[in-house]
Amino acid sequence: MSERIQFLLSENDIPKQWYNILPDLPVQLPPPLHPVTLEPVTPDFLSVLFPMALIQQEVSTDRYIDIPEPVRDIYRLWRPTPLLRARRLEKALDTPAHIYYKYEGVSPTGSHKPNTAVAQAFYNKAEGVQALTTETGAGQWGSALAFAANVFDLDLEVYMVKVSYQQKPYRRVLMEIYGAQVYPSPTDRTEYGRKILAEDPDNPGSLGIAISEAVEAAATSNGAKKYSLGSVLNHVLLHQSVIGLEAIKQMDLAGEYPDVVIGCVGGGSNFAGLAFPFLYYNLREGKSTRFVAVEPQAAPTLTRGVYTFDYGDTARMAPLMKMHTLGHAFMPPPIHAGGLRYHGMAPTVSALVEAGYIEPRAVPQRATFEAAVLFARAEGIVPAPESAHAVRAAIDEALDAKAKGEERVILFNLSGHGHFDLSAYDQYLKGELQDYAYPEDEIRRAIEELPKVQV
Ligand SMILES: *Cc1c(COP(=O)(O)O)cnc(C)c1O
């Protein structure tokens, strides 16, 4: 028993309900604002982009929300995901800490993202939507939604950031295998894309531009197409709670409870998915687990951003949310963790950082690859560059526990594998990988462009 590594659940243990943190938040979340009037958005405005079921989940104050049986059925293809004790990593670090990780890389597309993609495709299909539109950076979200759209027989248009489209052809191929249409953004398919191309034909694209194109394509489709977002929004974080709900049972099997829970943060969904079900016990049951959200120094939303209302996209067509933001005009340096380059952050994660329940931490690029290679050599799994940020923080916690002689119980989310990111690892191994300091000037420039909203 003492050397047990795997803590596995059976199909019947897949949660039947998602956990919604909104009723347990210790602080008030202000509503999203309309991008033109700056008044609170109405369900009517949102219904152009999202099906009603997801709009209701976005504002629901029910603590638990039933997972539809057809969604659970698809979850069965890879859930429950394993929880493992990283004993070989503990030995390599010679630490008294106990390190556990929840591995979401076993999903069909290799990350946690199908947990919400499948749910979103299901609700869109149920409301008669014919096609979805979305953006993707490195392609993790696009491939998850392509998988889900195929399962529920929906068409999918993916606006893929042009530089990724050119540099990362394999994720595009994966999306096309599932039947999605993939376009390098900026495209000439939307008014916003044409405007950008007219000013700058060689624009390499950005996540913000691609979001604007996908939103425009849905908004101008007369209801045939709806837009789908892979992170940030409350309903996305809700769907990801299956990660933490399973992990609670698995830590129980291990006979331990985490002292610290760690996840990387782009928009906040995999972190919240693991952390919020545990955070419930801090908020309601007097536990005192620490929660660490890890971001890149190159896109330091939580550690250097401002907590204010900002647009979700570069073109200022998406609603404004109160969140930590580097400004919608922020252009991050080209780090390999494409999923962590977004300017904003989930409003719930932001509010909980502001209230002191979550500790934000920023790490430089090379240190994350160093941690990822150490992890791969000990545990065998090659982490996604995004997940490597969580690995870095978990290792740092284990080393800190060693210095203090503590048997700290560490749980982190290994949000995905890095099999599509081997060229980044190649650069790291050749010593060609660059570190980017905090982009102070770019942050200052983008923050000056923040909307002046009276709260
Ligand atoms: C997209 C992605 C992330 C970042 O998104 P969050 O919403 O913050 O989870 C992290 N890890 C992997 C593997 C991803 O694909």
The ligand as a Tripos MOL2 file, in Angstrom:
@<TRIPOS>MOLECULE
LIG
   15    15     1     0     0
SMALL
NO_CHARGES

@<TRIPOS>ATOM
      1 C1         -5.4490   25.8260  -23.0680 C.3       1 LIG1
      2 C2         -4.5690   25.1600  -22.1230 C.ar      1 LIG1
      3 C3         -4.2470   25.7350  -20.8890 C.ar      1 LIG1
      4 C4         -4.6740   27.1290  -20.4860 C.3       1 LIG1
      5 O1         -6.0430   27.3640  -20.4080 O.3       1 LIG1
      6 P1         -6.8200   27.4610  -19.0320 P.3       1 LIG1
      7 O2         -8.1880   27.8570  -19.4100 O.co2     1 LIG1
      8 O3         -6.1370   28.4580  -18.1670 O.co2     1 LIG1
      9 O4         -6.7730   26.1030  -18.4520 O.co2     1 LIG1
     10 C5         -3.4740   25.0190  -20.0100 C.ar      1 LIG1
     11 N1         -2.9900   23.7860  -20.3270 N.ar      1 LIG1
     12 C6         -3.2790   23.2060  -21.5060 C.ar      1 LIG1
     13 C7         -2.7190   21.8590  -21.7930 C.3       1 LIG1
     14 C8         -4.0850   23.8680  -22.4340 C.ar      1 LIG1
     15 O5         -4.3570   23.2900  -23.5990 O.3       1 LIG1
@<TRIPOS>BOND
     1     1     2 1
     2     2     3 ar
     3     2    14 ar
     4     3     4 1
     5     3    10 ar
     6     4     5 1
     7     5     6 1
     8     6     7 2
     9     6     8 1
    10     6     9 1
    11    10    11 ar
    12    11    12 ar
    13    12    13 1
    14    12    14 ar
    15    14    15 1
@<TRIPOS>SUBSTRUCTURE
     1 LIG1         1 GROUP 0 **** ****
